[in-house]
Amino acid sequence: MLDSIFGRECFLNEIIWAYDYGARAKNRWPTKHDNILVYVKNPAKYHFDNAEVDREPYMAPAS
């Protein structure tokens, strides 16, 4: 649906945001991630500056 709204050529990437908190479902596998689809207005003018991105360190769940 997003491709039809923004155009397939504007799709940039998919980010998986994983986490280990929230509800614990007993009758199904719990959702422990969100899929974030990234689109840009103009792919030809898009610029990514890796040095300017704030990053959160990945913390694996304790076993």
N, C-alpha and C positions, 0 to 999 in steps of 0.2 A: 504494500500500500504506500509506503514512504517513497519508493522508487517512482510511483505514478504521480505523487505530489511534488517531489523535489527533482526528479530525474535521476536515472541510474548513474549517469556520469558524475553526479554530485555526491555519490556515496564514497566516503573516505575509508572508514574502518569500523570494526566492531570491538568494543571494550567489554570485557567480562569483569564485573565488580563482585568479587567473592568475599563472603563474610561468614563468621562462625558464631552468630548470636541470633536471637529471635525465638519464635515459637518452635516447639518440638512436636511435630505432627505424629500421631500414633497410628493413623490409618493410611499413610502414604509417605513417600520420601519427601522430606522438607526442602523447600526452596532455600538454597544457601548462596545464590548468586543473582545478579541482575545483568541482562544484556543491554548494552547501551550502543545504539547505532549512531554513528557520526556522519553528518552530511555537511557540506560546505556550500556557500552561495556560488562561488566561482572557483572551480578546481584549478584553473590556469593561474589564478592570483593567490592561491593558498600558500602560506609559508609556515613551516613548523620550526620552532626554535627550541631544541632539546634542552638547552641551558636554562630556559625560562620556565620550564614545567615543574611545578611543585609535585614532589613524589612522596607517597606514604610508603614506608617500608612494609614488605609483606611479612605478616606474622602468622606462621603456620599454627593451626590449633594444637593444643597440648594433647598428648596421647594418654 
